[in-house]
Structures are given as C-alpha cells and as structure tokens.
Amino acid sequence: MDIVYILIGLVIGAILGFFLARFYMKKYLKKNPPINEQMIKAMMMQMGRTPSQKQVNQMMKSMSKYM
C-alpha cells in the first residue's frame, strides 16, 4: 500500500511540476522576448555591416529553426 502512495505522489508531483514550469516559462518569455528583427539589425550594425531586409529575413529564419 505504501508503494501506491509513493506512485500517486510522484504522478501528482510530475503534473504539478509541469504546470509550474509552463507558467514560469510563459512569464519569462513575456518579460524577455526572443530575438526579433530590430535586435538582429542592431547586432549587425554593431559588427559594422548594414543589413538588407533579405539578410534579416534569412537570420530570422535560421534563428526560428533552433527555437
């Protein structure tokens, strides 16, 4: 009977942990949004390059592949 209680506790803990982690990640992403076009343009300007829209679109596409 003790094993059943342990298993029930683990299942409830896993479900609770999932929802808490999901809530935390949503809050974090709202506070710190992922990279956007303006960030890419600023980064390329800092490196001494003037980015075209095509280059920015390529970077956005490659970044979205890894996120």
CHARMM internal coordinates of N, CA and C (Angstrom, degrees):
IC EDIT
DIST 1 N 1 CA 1.4496
DIST 1 CA 1 C 1.5304
ANGL 1 N 1 CA 1 C 110.72
DIST 1 C 2 N 1.3380
ANGL 1 CA 1 C 2 N 116.99
DIHE 1 N 1 CA 1 C 2 N -33.35
DIST 2 N 2 CA 1.4665
ANGL 1 C 2 N 2 CA 120.14
DIHE 1 CA 1 C 2 N 2 CA 178.81
DIST 2 CA 2 C 1.5333
ANGL 2 N 2 CA 2 C 111.45
DIHE 1 C 2 N 2 CA 2 C -64.34
DIST 2 C 3 N 1.3170
ANGL 2 CA 2 C 3 N 116.49
DIHE 2 N 2 CA 2 C 3 N -34.98
DIST 3 N 3 CA 1.4596
ANGL 2 C 3 N 3 CA 120.87
DIHE 2 CA 2 C 3 N 3 CA -179.85
DIST 3 CA 3 C 1.5292
ANGL 3 N 3 CA 3 C 110.00
DIHE 2 C 3 N 3 CA 3 C -64.63
DIST 3 C 4 N 1.3143
ANGL 3 CA 3 C 4 N 117.16
DIHE 3 N 3 CA 3 C 4 N -37.88
DIST 4 N 4 CA 1.4681
ANGL 3 C 4 N 4 CA 121.29
DIHE 3 CA 3 C 4 N 4 CA 179.16
DIST 4 CA 4 C 1.5231
ANGL 4 N 4 CA 4 C 109.54
DIHE 3 C 4 N 4 CA 4 C -63.41
DIST 4 C 5 N 1.3132
ANGL 4 CA 4 C 5 N 117.98
DIHE 4 N 4 CA 4 C 5 N -43.24
DIST 5 N 5 CA 1.4597
ANGL 4 C 5 N 5 CA 121.17
DIHE 4 CA 4 C 5 N 5 CA 178.74
DIST 5 CA 5 C 1.5320
ANGL 5 N 5 CA 5 C 111.31
DIHE 4 C 5 N 5 CA 5 C -63.29
DIST 5 C 6 N 1.3100
ANGL 5 CA 5 C 6 N 116.53
DIHE 5 N 5 CA 5 C 6 N -38.99
DIST 6 N 6 CA 1.4630
ANGL 5 C 6 N 6 CA 121.06
DIHE 5 CA 5 C 6 N 6 CA 178.43
DIST 6 CA 6 C 1.5232
ANGL 6 N 6 CA 6 C 110.02
DIHE 5 C 6 N 6 CA 6 C -64.62
DIST 6 C 7 N 1.3274
ANGL 6 CA 6 C 7 N 116.89
DIHE 6 N 6 CA 6 C 7 N -44.98
DIST 7 N 7 CA 1.4582
ANGL 6 C 7 N 7 CA 120.97
DIHE 6 CA 6 C 7 N 7 CA 179.35
DIST 7 CA 7 C 1.5275
ANGL 7 N 7 CA 7 C 111.26
DIHE 6 C 7 N 7 CA 7 C -63.66
DIST 7 C 8 N 1.3168
ANGL 7 CA 7 C 8 N 117.44
DIHE 7 N 7 CA 7 C 8 N -42.64
DIST 8 N 8 CA 1.4700
ANGL 7 C 8 N 8 CA 121.24
DIHE 7 CA 7 C 8 N 8 CA 178.44
DIST 8 CA 8 C 1.5282
ANGL 8 N 8 CA 8 C 109.46
DIHE 7 C 8 N 8 CA 8 C -63.14
DIST 8 C 9 N 1.3120
ANGL 8 CA 8 C 9 N 117.07
DIHE 8 N 8 CA 8 C 9 N -41.98
DIST 9 N 9 CA 1.4662
ANGL 8 C 9 N 9 CA 120.97
DIHE 8 CA 8 C 9 N 9 CA 178.24
DIST 9 CA 9 C 1.5263
ANGL 9 N 9 CA 9 C 111.92
DIHE 8 C 9 N 9 CA 9 C -62.70
DIST 9 C 10 N 1.3301
ANGL 9 CA 9 C 10 N 116.52
DIHE 9 N 9 CA 9 C 10 N -40.67
DIST 10 N 10 CA 1.4667
ANGL 9 C 10 N 10 CA 120.36
DIHE 9 CA 9 C 10 N 10 CA 178.24
DIST 10 CA 10 C 1.5213
ANGL 10 N 10 CA 10 C 111.74
DIHE 9 C 10 N 10 CA 10 C -65.19
DIST 10 C 11 N 1.3221
ANGL 10 CA 10 C 11 N 116.99
DIHE 10 N 10 CA 10 C 11 N -41.89
DIST 11 N 11 CA 1.4617
ANGL 10 C 11 N 11 CA 120.64
DIHE 10 CA 10 C 11 N 11 CA 179.44
DIST 11 CA 11 C 1.5251
ANGL 11 N 11 CA 11 C 110.28
DIHE 10 C 11 N 11 CA 11 C -65.02
DIST 11 C 12 N 1.3094
ANGL 11 CA 11 C 12 N 117.28
DIHE 11 N 11 CA 11 C 12 N -46.11
DIST 12 N 12 CA 1.4642
ANGL 11 C 12 N 12 CA 120.49
DIHE 11 CA 11 C 12 N 12 CA 178.99
DIST 12 CA 12 C 1.5306
ANGL 12 N 12 CA 12 C 110.53
DIHE 11 C 12 N 12 CA 12 C -63.52
DIST 12 C 13 N 1.3139
ANGL 12 CA 12 C 13 N 117.35
DIHE 12 N 12 CA 12 C 13 N -41.03
DIST 13 N 13 CA 1.4659
ANGL 12 C 13 N 13 CA 121.26
DIHE 12 CA 12 C 13 N 13 CA 177.69
DIST 13 CA 13 C 1.5228
ANGL 13 N 13 CA 13 C 112.23
DIHE 12 C 13 N 13 CA 13 C -62.89
DIST 13 C 14 N 1.3291
ANGL 13 CA 13 C 14 N 117.25
DIHE 13 N 13 CA 13 C 14 N -40.47
DIST 14 N 14 CA 1.4597
ANGL 13 C 14 N 14 CA 120.93
DIHE 13 CA 13 C 14 N 14 CA 179.09
DIST 14 CA 14 C 1.5271
ANGL 14 N 14 CA 14 C 110.91
DIHE 13 C 14 N 14 CA 14 C -65.41
DIST 14 C 15 N 1.3284
ANGL 14 CA 14 C 15 N 116.89
DIHE 14 N 14 CA 14 C 15 N -42.75
DIST 15 N 15 CA 1.4632
ANGL 14 C 15 N 15 CA 120.82
DIHE 14 CA 14 C 15 N 15 CA 179.18
DIST 15 CA 15 C 1.5245
ANGL 15 N 15 CA 15 C 110.25
DIHE 14 C 15 N 15 CA 15 C -65.09
DIST 15 C 16 N 1.3116
ANGL 15 CA 15 C 16 N 116.78
DIHE 15 N 15 CA 15 C 16 N -46.28
DIST 16 N 16 CA 1.4642
ANGL 15 C 16 N 16 CA 120.80
DIHE 15 CA 15 C 16 N 16 CA 178.86
DIST 16 CA 16 C 1.5252
ANGL 16 N 16 CA 16 C 111.12
DIHE 15 C 16 N 16 CA 16 C -62.41
DIST 16 C 17 N 1.3121
ANGL 16 CA 16 C 17 N 117.28
DIHE 16 N 16 CA 16 C 17 N -42.64
DIST 17 N 17 CA 1.4587
ANGL 16 C 17 N 17 CA 121.81
DIHE 16 CA 16 C 17 N 17 CA 178.68
DIST 17 CA 17 C 1.5168
ANGL 17 N 17 CA 17 C 112.20
DIHE 16 C 17 N 17 CA 17 C -62.22
DIST 17 C 18 N 1.3272
ANGL 17 CA 17 C 18 N 116.39
DIHE 17 N 17 CA 17 C 18 N -39.63
DIST 18 N 18 CA 1.4590
ANGL 17 C 18 N 18 CA 120.62
DIHE 17 CA 17 C 18 N 18 CA 177.94
DIST 18 CA 18 C 1.5209
ANGL 18 N 18 CA 18 C 111.01
DIHE 17 C 18 N 18 CA 18 C -60.74
DIST 18 C 19 N 1.3298
ANGL 18 CA 18 C 19 N 117.07
DIHE 18 N 18 CA 18 C 19 N -48.86
DIST 19 N 19 CA 1.4627
ANGL 18 C 19 N 19 CA 119.97
DIHE 18 CA 18 C 19 N 19 CA -177.33
DIST 19 CA 19 C 1.5335
ANGL 19 N 19 CA 19 C 111.85
DIHE 18 C 19 N 19 CA 19 C -69.30
DIST 19 C 20 N 1.3172
ANGL 19 CA 19 C 20 N 117.79
DIHE 19 N 19 CA 19 C 20 N -35.66
DIST 20 N 20 CA 1.4626
ANGL 19 C 20 N 20 CA 119.76
DIHE 19 CA 19 C 20 N 20 CA 176.75
DIST 20 CA 20 C 1.5325
ANGL 20 N 20 CA 20 C 111.25
DIHE 19 C 20 N 20 CA 20 C -66.96
DIST 20 C 21 N 1.3241
ANGL 20 CA 20 C 21 N 117.11
DIHE 20 N 20 CA 20 C 21 N -41.01
DIST 21 N 21 CA 1.4645
ANGL 20 C 21 N 21 CA 120.74
DIHE 20 CA 20 C 21 N 21 CA 178.12
DIST 21 CA 21 C 1.5249
ANGL 21 N 21 CA 21 C 110.75
DIHE 20 C 21 N 21 CA 21 C -65.55
DIST 21 C 22 N 1.3201
ANGL 21 CA 21 C 22 N 116.42
DIHE 21 N 21 CA 21 C 22 N -39.16
DIST 22 N 22 CA 1.4664
ANGL 21 C 22 N 22 CA 120.61
DIHE 21 CA 21 C 22 N 22 CA 178.32
DIST 22 CA 22 C 1.5222
ANGL 22 N 22 CA 22 C 110.93
DIHE 21 C 22 N 22 CA 22 C -64.07
DIST 22 C 23 N 1.3235
ANGL 22 CA 22 C 23 N 116.62
DIHE 22 N 22 CA 22 C 23 N -43.45
DIST 23 N 23 CA 1.4682
ANGL 22 C 23 N 23 CA 121.45
DIHE 22 CA 22 C 23 N 23 CA 178.67
DIST 23 CA 23 C 1.5239
ANGL 23 N 23 CA 23 C 110.26
DIHE 22 C 23 N 23 CA 23 C -62.61
DIST 23 C 24 N 1.3262
ANGL 23 CA 23 C 24 N 117.07
DIHE 23 N 23 CA 23 C 24 N -45.04
DIST 24 N 24 CA 1.4626
ANGL 23 C 24 N 24 CA 121.55
DIHE 23 CA 23 C 24 N 24 CA -179.70
DIST 24 CA 24 C 1.5298
ANGL 24 N 24 CA 24 C 111.01
DIHE 23 C 24 N 24 CA 24 C -62.02
DIST 24 C 25 N 1.3324
ANGL 24 CA 24 C 25 N 117.90
DIHE 24 N 24 CA 24 C 25 N -44.01
DIST 25 N 25 CA 1.4579
ANGL 24 C 25 N 25 CA 121.00
DIHE 24 CA 24 C 25 N 25 CA -178.84
DIST 25 CA 25 C 1.5217
ANGL 25 N 25 CA 25 C 111.65
DIHE 24 C 25 N 25 CA 25 C -65.90
DIST 25 C 26 N 1.3254
ANGL 25 CA 25 C 26 N 117.74
DIHE 25 N 25 CA 25 C 26 N -39.93
DIST 26 N 26 CA 1.4653
ANGL 25 C 26 N 26 CA 120.05
DIHE 25 CA 25 C 26 N 26 CA 177.03
DIST 26 CA 26 C 1.5208
ANGL 26 N 26 CA 26 C 110.55
DIHE 25 C 26 N 26 CA 26 C -61.97
DIST 26 C 27 N 1.3137
ANGL 26 CA 26 C 27 N 116.07
DIHE 26 N 26 CA 26 C 27 N -42.84
DIST 27 N 27 CA 1.4661
ANGL 26 C 27 N 27 CA 121.20
DIHE 26 CA 26 C 27 N 27 CA 179.45
DIST 27 CA 27 C 1.5273
ANGL 27 N 27 CA 27 C 109.99
DIHE 26 C 27 N 27 CA 27 C -64.69
DIST 27 C 28 N 1.3242
ANGL 27 CA 27 C 28 N 117.50
DIHE 27 N 27 CA 27 C 28 N -43.00
DIST 28 N 28 CA 1.4645
ANGL 27 C 28 N 28 CA 122.12
DIHE 27 CA 27 C 28 N 28 CA -179.46
DIST 28 CA 28 C 1.5282
ANGL 28 N 28 CA 28 C 110.97
DIHE 27 C 28 N 28 CA 28 C -64.49
DIST 28 C 29 N 1.3362
ANGL 28 CA 28 C 29 N 117.39
DIHE 28 N 28 CA 28 C 29 N -44.58
DIST 29 N 29 CA 1.4597
ANGL 28 C 29 N 29 CA 120.32
DIHE 28 CA 28 C 29 N 29 CA -179.02
DIST 29 CA 29 C 1.5201
ANGL 29 N 29 CA 29 C 112.17
DIHE 28 C 29 N 29 CA 29 C -68.44
DIST 29 C 30 N 1.3214
ANGL 29 CA 29 C 30 N 116.83
DIHE 29 N 29 CA 29 C 30 N -29.94
DIST 30 N 30 CA 1.4609
ANGL 29 C 30 N 30 CA 119.68
DIHE 29 CA 29 C 30 N 30 CA 176.41
DIST 30 CA 30 C 1.5292
ANGL 30 N 30 CA 30 C 109.54
DIHE 29 C 30 N 30 CA 30 C -69.73
DIST 30 C 31 N 1.3339
ANGL 30 CA 30 C 31 N 116.86
DIHE 30 N 30 CA 30 C 31 N -39.30
DIST 31 N 31 CA 1.4590
ANGL 30 C 31 N 31 CA 121.42
DIHE 30 CA 30 C 31 N 31 CA -179.20
DIST 31 CA 31 C 1.5297
ANGL 31 N 31 CA 31 C 111.37
DIHE 30 C 31 N 31 CA 31 C -75.16
DIST 31 C 32 N 1.3286
ANGL 31 CA 31 C 32 N 117.50
DIHE 31 N 31 CA 31 C 32 N -40.03
DIST 32 N 32 CA 1.4681
ANGL 31 C 32 N 32 CA 123.79
DIHE 31 CA 31 C 32 N 32 CA -179.15
DIST 32 CA 32 C 1.5298
ANGL 32 N 32 CA 32 C 109.19
DIHE 31 C 32 N 32 CA 32 C -122.49
DIST 32 C 33 N 1.3224
ANGL 32 CA 32 C 33 N 117.22
DIHE 32 N 32 CA 32 C 33 N 84.60
DIST 33 N 33 CA 1.4677
ANGL 32 C 33 N 33 CA 118.55
DIHE 32 CA 32 C 33 N 33 CA -176.49
DIST 33 CA 33 C 1.5325
ANGL 33 N 33 CA 33 C 111.25
DIHE 32 C 33 N 33 CA 33 C -64.96
DIST 33 C 34 N 1.3239
ANGL 33 CA 33 C 34 N 115.39
DIHE 33 N 33 CA 33 C 34 N 153.11
DIST 34 N 34 CA 1.4606
ANGL 33 C 34 N 34 CA 118.64
DIHE 33 CA 33 C 34 N 34 CA 177.81
DIST 34 CA 34 C 1.5357
ANGL 34 N 34 CA 34 C 110.57
DIHE 33 C 34 N 34 CA 34 C -65.09
DIST 34 C 35 N 1.2929
ANGL 34 CA 34 C 35 N 116.15
DIHE 34 N 34 CA 34 C 35 N 172.26
DIST 35 N 35 CA 1.4631
ANGL 34 C 35 N 35 CA 121.30
DIHE 34 CA 34 C 35 N 35 CA -174.82
DIST 35 CA 35 C 1.5328
ANGL 35 N 35 CA 35 C 110.53
DIHE 34 C 35 N 35 CA 35 C -61.24
DIST 35 C 36 N 1.3382
ANGL 35 CA 35 C 36 N 116.14
DIHE 35 N 35 CA 35 C 36 N 142.90
DIST 36 N 36 CA 1.4564
ANGL 35 C 36 N 36 CA 120.48
DIHE 35 CA 35 C 36 N 36 CA 178.78
DIST 36 CA 36 C 1.5344
ANGL 36 N 36 CA 36 C 109.32
DIHE 35 C 36 N 36 CA 36 C -127.43
DIST 36 C 37 N 1.3211
ANGL 36 CA 36 C 37 N 116.52
DIHE 36 N 36 CA 36 C 37 N -177.67
DIST 37 N 37 CA 1.4643
ANGL 36 C 37 N 37 CA 120.87
DIHE 36 CA 36 C 37 N 37 CA -174.79
DIST 37 CA 37 C 1.5250
ANGL 37 N 37 CA 37 C 112.30
DIHE 36 C 37 N 37 CA 37 C -62.48
DIST 37 C 38 N 1.3277
ANGL 37 CA 37 C 38 N 116.96
DIHE 37 N 37 CA 37 C 38 N -39.28
DIST 38 N 38 CA 1.4617
ANGL 37 C 38 N 38 CA 119.46
DIHE 37 CA 37 C 38 N 38 CA -179.54
DIST 38 CA 38 C 1.5296
ANGL 38 N 38 CA 38 C 111.12
DIHE 37 C 38 N 38 CA 38 C -63.40
DIST 38 C 39 N 1.3299
ANGL 38 CA 38 C 39 N 116.65
DIHE 38 N 38 CA 38 C 39 N -38.46
DIST 39 N 39 CA 1.4602
ANGL 38 C 39 N 39 CA 120.56
DIHE 38 CA 38 C 39 N 39 CA 178.71
DIST 39 CA 39 C 1.5309
ANGL 39 N 39 CA 39 C 110.81
DIHE 38 C 39 N 39 CA 39 C -64.89
DIST 39 C 40 N 1.3256
ANGL 39 CA 39 C 40 N 116.60
DIHE 39 N 39 CA 39 C 40 N -40.61
DIST 40 N 40 CA 1.4611
ANGL 39 C 40 N 40 CA 120.54
DIHE 39 CA 39 C 40 N 40 CA 179.31
DIST 40 CA 40 C 1.5235
ANGL 40 N 40 CA 40 C 109.89
DIHE 39 C 40 N 40 CA 40 C -65.14
DIST 40 C 41 N 1.3327
ANGL 40 CA 40 C 41 N 116.41
DIHE 40 N 40 CA 40 C 41 N -44.20
DIST 41 N 41 CA 1.4630
ANGL 40 C 41 N 41 CA 119.92
DIHE 40 CA 40 C 41 N 41 CA 178.92
DIST 41 CA 41 C 1.5280
ANGL 41 N 41 CA 41 C 110.94
DIHE 40 C 41 N 41 CA 41 C -60.86
DIST 41 C 42 N 1.3164
ANGL 41 CA 41 C 42 N 117.23
DIHE 41 N 41 CA 41 C 42 N -44.53
DIST 42 N 42 CA 1.4630
ANGL 41 C 42 N 42 CA 120.94
DIHE 41 CA 41 C 42 N 42 CA -179.89
DIST 42 CA 42 C 1.5210
ANGL 42 N 42 CA 42 C 110.72
DIHE 41 C 42 N 42 CA 42 C -63.62
DIST 42 C 43 N 1.3356
ANGL 42 CA 42 C 43 N 117.00
DIHE 42 N 42 CA 42 C 43 N -40.45
DIST 43 N 43 CA 1.4593
ANGL 42 C 43 N 43 CA 121.03
DIHE 42 CA 42 C 43 N 43 CA -179.94
DIST 43 CA 43 C 1.5278
ANGL 43 N 43 CA 43 C 110.42
DIHE 42 C 43 N 43 CA 43 C -64.14
DIST 43 C 44 N 1.3196
ANGL 43 CA 43 C 44 N 117.27
DIHE 43 N 43 CA 43 C 44 N -43.22
DIST 44 N 44 CA 1.4579
ANGL 43 C 44 N 44 CA 120.49
DIHE 43 CA 43 C 44 N 44 CA -179.96
DIST 44 CA 44 C 1.5296
ANGL 44 N 44 CA 44 C 111.06
DIHE 43 C 44 N 44 CA 44 C -68.60
DIST 44 C 45 N 1.3279
ANGL 44 CA 44 C 45 N 117.50
DIHE 44 N 44 CA 44 C 45 N -35.34
DIST 45 N 45 CA 1.4667
ANGL 44 C 45 N 45 CA 120.69
DIHE 44 CA 44 C 45 N 45 CA 177.74
DIST 45 CA 45 C 1.5303
ANGL 45 N 45 CA 45 C 109.93
DIHE 44 C 45 N 45 CA 45 C -66.08
DIST 45 C 46 N 1.3235
ANGL 45 CA 45 C 46 N 117.73
DIHE 45 N 45 CA 45 C 46 N -37.50
DIST 46 N 46 CA 1.4619
ANGL 45 C 46 N 46 CA 121.37
DIHE 45 CA 45 C 46 N 46 CA 178.28
DIST 46 CA 46 C 1.5217
ANGL 46 N 46 CA 46 C 111.26
DIHE 45 C 46 N 46 CA 46 C -65.68
DIST 46 C 47 N 1.3380
ANGL 46 CA 46 C 47 N 115.87
DIHE 46 N 46 CA 46 C 47 N -30.20
DIST 47 N 47 CA 1.4580
ANGL 46 C 47 N 47 CA 119.53
DIHE 46 CA 46 C 47 N 47 CA 178.44
DIST 47 CA 47 C 1.5310
ANGL 47 N 47 CA 47 C 111.17
DIHE 46 C 47 N 47 CA 47 C -81.90
DIST 47 C 48 N 1.3182
ANGL 47 CA 47 C 48 N 117.44
DIHE 47 N 47 CA 47 C 48 N -1.02
DIST 48 N 48 CA 1.4528
ANGL 47 C 48 N 48 CA 120.58
DIHE 47 CA 47 C 48 N 48 CA 176.95
DIST 48 CA 48 C 1.5099
ANGL 48 N 48 CA 48 C 114.46
DIHE 47 C 48 N 48 CA 48 C 90.22
DIST 48 C 49 N 1.3162
ANGL 48 CA 48 C 49 N 117.36
DIHE 48 N 48 CA 48 C 49 N 18.15
DIST 49 N 49 CA 1.4569
ANGL 48 C 49 N 49 CA 121.49
DIHE 48 CA 48 C 49 N 49 CA 179.43
DIST 49 CA 49 C 1.5121
ANGL 49 N 49 CA 49 C 109.69
DIHE 48 C 49 N 49 CA 49 C -114.22
DIST 49 C 50 N 1.3273
ANGL 49 CA 49 C 50 N 116.00
DIHE 49 N 49 CA 49 C 50 N 145.15
DIST 50 N 50 CA 1.4607
ANGL 49 C 50 N 50 CA 120.42
DIHE 49 CA 49 C 50 N 50 CA 173.30
DIST 50 CA 50 C 1.5259
ANGL 50 N 50 CA 50 C 106.50
DIHE 49 C 50 N 50 CA 50 C -99.79
DIST 50 C 51 N 1.3184
ANGL 50 CA 50 C 51 N 117.51
DIHE 50 N 50 CA 50 C 51 N 107.92
DIST 51 N 51 CA 1.4646
ANGL 50 C 51 N 51 CA 119.52
DIHE 50 CA 50 C 51 N 51 CA -173.92
DIST 51 CA 51 C 1.5301
ANGL 51 N 51 CA 51 C 112.41
DIHE 50 C 51 N 51 CA 51 C -77.92
DIST 51 C 52 N 1.3124
ANGL 51 CA 51 C 52 N 115.76
DIHE 51 N 51 CA 51 C 52 N 140.73
DIST 52 N 52 CA 1.4570
ANGL 51 C 52 N 52 CA 120.36
DIHE 51 CA 51 C 52 N 52 CA 171.11
DIST 52 CA 52 C 1.5314
ANGL 52 N 52 CA 52 C 107.71
DIHE 51 C 52 N 52 CA 52 C -88.98
DIST 52 C 53 N 1.3133
ANGL 52 CA 52 C 53 N 116.40
DIHE 52 N 52 CA 52 C 53 N 165.65
DIST 53 N 53 CA 1.4643
ANGL 52 C 53 N 53 CA 120.07
DIHE 52 CA 52 C 53 N 53 CA -179.95
DIST 53 CA 53 C 1.5224
ANGL 53 N 53 CA 53 C 110.46
DIHE 52 C 53 N 53 CA 53 C -63.86
DIST 53 C 54 N 1.3313
ANGL 53 CA 53 C 54 N 116.68
DIHE 53 N 53 CA 53 C 54 N -33.89
DIST 54 N 54 CA 1.4643
ANGL 53 C 54 N 54 CA 121.00
DIHE 53 CA 53 C 54 N 54 CA 178.77
DIST 54 CA 54 C 1.5294
ANGL 54 N 54 CA 54 C 110.37
DIHE 53 C 54 N 54 CA 54 C -62.71
DIST 54 C 55 N 1.3357
ANGL 54 CA 54 C 55 N 117.15
DIHE 54 N 54 CA 54 C 55 N -43.40
DIST 55 N 55 CA 1.4608
ANGL 54 C 55 N 55 CA 120.57
DIHE 54 CA 54 C 55 N 55 CA 179.10
DIST 55 CA 55 C 1.5252
ANGL 55 N 55 CA 55 C 110.97
DIHE 54 C 55 N 55 CA 55 C -64.97
DIST 55 C 56 N 1.3382
ANGL 55 CA 55 C 56 N 116.39
DIHE 55 N 55 CA 55 C 56 N -40.06
DIST 56 N 56 CA 1.4653
ANGL 55 C 56 N 56 CA 120.33
DIHE 55 CA 55 C 56 N 56 CA 179.13
DIST 56 CA 56 C 1.5244
ANGL 56 N 56 CA 56 C 109.75
DIHE 55 C 56 N 56 CA 56 C -63.80
DIST 56 C 57 N 1.3334
ANGL 56 CA 56 C 57 N 116.59
DIHE 56 N 56 CA 56 C 57 N -42.62
DIST 57 N 57 CA 1.4659
ANGL 56 C 57 N 57 CA 120.33
DIHE 56 CA 56 C 57 N 57 CA 179.35
DIST 57 CA 57 C 1.5242
ANGL 57 N 57 CA 57 C 111.18
DIHE 56 C 57 N 57 CA 57 C -63.51
DIST 57 C 58 N 1.3350
ANGL 57 CA 57 C 58 N 116.73
DIHE 57 N 57 CA 57 C 58 N -39.15
DIST 58 N 58 CA 1.4643
ANGL 57 C 58 N 58 CA 120.02
DIHE 57 CA 57 C 58 N 58 CA 178.09
DIST 58 CA 58 C 1.5191
ANGL 58 N 58 CA 58 C 110.97
DIHE 57 C 58 N 58 CA 58 C -64.10
DIST 58 C 59 N 1.3285
ANGL 58 CA 58 C 59 N 116.53
DIHE 58 N 58 CA 58 C 59 N -42.08
DIST 59 N 59 CA 1.4684
ANGL 58 C 59 N 59 CA 120.28
DIHE 58 CA 58 C 59 N 59 CA 178.41
DIST 59 CA 59 C 1.5271
ANGL 59 N 59 CA 59 C 110.83
DIHE 58 C 59 N 59 CA 59 C -64.20
DIST 59 C 60 N 1.3374
ANGL 59 CA 59 C 60 N 117.01
DIHE 59 N 59 CA 59 C 60 N -43.29
DIST 60 N 60 CA 1.4662
ANGL 59 C 60 N 60 CA 120.33
DIHE 59 CA 59 C 60 N 60 CA 179.25
DIST 60 CA 60 C 1.5252
ANGL 60 N 60 CA 60 C 110.26
DIHE 59 C 60 N 60 CA 60 C -61.30
DIST 60 C 61 N 1.3336
ANGL 60 CA 60 C 61 N 116.35
DIHE 60 N 60 CA 60 C 61 N -41.30
DIST 61 N 61 CA 1.4596
ANGL 60 C 61 N 61 CA 120.05
DIHE 60 CA 60 C 61 N 61 CA -179.59
DIST 61 CA 61 C 1.5274
ANGL 61 N 61 CA 61 C 111.25
DIHE 60 C 61 N 61 CA 61 C -65.46
DIST 61 C 62 N 1.3389
ANGL 61 CA 61 C 62 N 116.19
DIHE 61 N 61 CA 61 C 62 N -41.35
DIST 62 N 62 CA 1.4582
ANGL 61 C 62 N 62 CA 118.56
DIHE 61 CA 61 C 62 N 62 CA -179.82
DIST 62 CA 62 C 1.5287
ANGL 62 N 62 CA 62 C 111.25
DIHE 61 C 62 N 62 CA 62 C -71.15
DIST 62 C 63 N 1.3299
ANGL 62 CA 62 C 63 N 117.94
DIHE 62 N 62 CA 62 C 63 N -33.75
DIST 63 N 63 CA 1.4768
ANGL 62 C 63 N 63 CA 121.43
DIHE 62 CA 62 C 63 N 63 CA 178.00
DIST 63 CA 63 C 1.5245
ANGL 63 N 63 CA 63 C 110.33
DIHE 62 C 63 N 63 CA 63 C -68.67
DIST 63 C 64 N 1.3366
ANGL 63 CA 63 C 64 N 117.47
DIHE 63 N 63 CA 63 C 64 N -39.89
DIST 64 N 64 CA 1.4696
ANGL 63 C 64 N 64 CA 120.13
DIHE 63 CA 63 C 64 N 64 CA -178.15
DIST 64 CA 64 C 1.5212
ANGL 64 N 64 CA 64 C 111.20
DIHE 63 C 64 N 64 CA 64 C -67.52
DIST 64 C 65 N 1.3331
ANGL 64 CA 64 C 65 N 116.28
DIHE 64 N 64 CA 64 C 65 N -23.72
DIST 65 N 65 CA 1.4578
ANGL 64 C 65 N 65 CA 120.37
DIHE 64 CA 64 C 65 N 65 CA 178.44
DIST 65 CA 65 C 1.5225
ANGL 65 N 65 CA 65 C 111.21
DIHE 64 C 65 N 65 CA 65 C -65.06
DIST 65 C 66 N 1.3476
ANGL 65 CA 65 C 66 N 117.09
DIHE 65 N 65 CA 65 C 66 N -32.76
DIST 66 N 66 CA 1.4625
ANGL 65 C 66 N 66 CA 121.36
DIHE 65 CA 65 C 66 N 66 CA -176.36
DIST 66 CA 66 C 1.5164
ANGL 66 N 66 CA 66 C 113.07
DIHE 65 C 66 N 66 CA 66 C -95.55
DIST 66 C 67 N 1.3112
ANGL 66 CA 66 C 67 N 118.52
DIHE 66 N 66 CA 66 C 67 N -5.00
DIST 67 N 67 CA 1.4765
ANGL 66 C 67 N 67 CA 120.29
DIHE 66 CA 66 C 67 N 67 CA -179.01
DIST 67 CA 67 C 1.4952
ANGL 67 N 67 CA 67 C 111.30
DIHE 66 C 67 N 67 CA 67 C -103.75
END
COOR INIT
IC SEED 1 N 1 CA 1 C
IC BUILD
